[in-house]
Amino acid sequence: GAGVSQSPSNKVTEKGKDVELRCDPISGHTALYWYRQSLGQGLEFLIYFQGNSAPDKSGLPSDRFSAERTGGSVSTLTIQRTQQEDSAVYLCASSFLRPLDTRSYEQYFGPGTRLTVT
Amino acid sequence: AQSVTQLGSHVSVSEGALVLLRCNYSSSVPPYLFWYVQYPNQGLQLLLKYTTGATLVKGINGFEAEFKKSETSFHLTKPSAHMSDAAEYFCAVTFSGNTPLVFGKGTRLSVIA
């Protein structure tokens, strides 16, 4: 079946501009995660959605970052007033939750969006 | 709080040699442990995981890992390296289903012909 997809694959933007990154999770997956991968910081958790619960935003680095998930499926990560330190690869992952199913722990990753802020 | 330490940011092995990538974790509760592989310009692919039960877990591409609670380790091994194994490998931990993963810094594996 189709995996996690992300768009765009590459984004170059000028400092101060807003950007939107999109994630399409695997159909039926109730949990969706955003991570950021950068040379200096490695892989960092940003935000996590589980079903209809309030998202866990504890990993967002500043209030310039926000995300939403519409209809329990597609998610958009928005970065306002981009800064050069926002340059990174943004990875999205999804997983499902079924009691007693150990595959519930498996997160499936998309190919990422490479963001470059000039 | 949980954390993961991967010893060695870069490991180089000869083709056909043993691959050993080290991972130690810190967790106040029973952990769930994962190894992911990342090829250039691609996302992360799950190699194997430990949740409960058997401590020696086998994954894809001939890799396996052993959960050793006493050593808080989850080292990744493969008996014979192949050129196609060259990639970045990440160890990760979480403490329950569907919660964010905490990743190690990664180990880049090079395979020499």
Boltz contact constraints between the chains, C-beta under 6 A:
constraints:
  - contact:
      token1: [A, 31]
      token2: [B, 98]
      max_distance: 6.0
  - contact:
      token1: [A, 33]
      token2: [B, 100]
      max_distance: 6.0
  - contact:
      token1: [A, 42]
      token2: [B, 105]
      max_distance: 6.0
  - contact:
      token1: [A, 43]
      token2: [B, 103]
      max_distance: 6.0
  - contact:
      token1: [A, 45]
      token2: [B, 100]
      max_distance: 6.0
  - contact:
      token1: [A, 48]
      token2: [B, 100]
      max_distance: 6.0
  - contact:
      token1: [A, 50]
      token2: [B, 98]
      max_distance: 6.0
  - contact:
      token1: [A, 95]
      token2: [B, 98]
      max_distance: 6.0
  - contact:
      token1: [A, 97]
      token2: [B, 97]
      max_distance: 6.0
  - contact:
      token1: [A, 97]
      token2: [B, 98]
      max_distance: 6.0
  - contact:
      token1: [A, 102]
      token2: [B, 51]
      max_distance: 6.0
  - contact:
      token1: [A, 104]
      token2: [B, 97]
      max_distance: 6.0
  - contact:
      token1: [A, 105]
      token2: [B, 32]
      max_distance: 6.0
  - contact:
      token1: [A, 105]
      token2: [B, 51]
      max_distance: 6.0
  - contact:
      token1: [A, 105]
      token2: [B, 97]
      max_distance: 6.0
  - contact:
      token1: [A, 106]
      token2: [B, 46]
      max_distance: 6.0
  - contact:
      token1: [A, 109]
      token2: [B, 43]
      max_distance: 6.0
  - contact:
      token1: [A, 109]
      token2: [B, 44]
      max_distance: 6.0
  - contact:
      token1: [A, 110]
      token2: [B, 43]
      max_distance: 6.0
  - contact:
      token1: [A, 111]
      token2: [B, 42]
      max_distance: 6.0
  - contact:
      token1: [A, 111]
      token2: [B, 43]
      max_distance: 6.0
  - contact:
      token1: [A, 112]
      token2: [B, 43]
      max_distance: 6.0
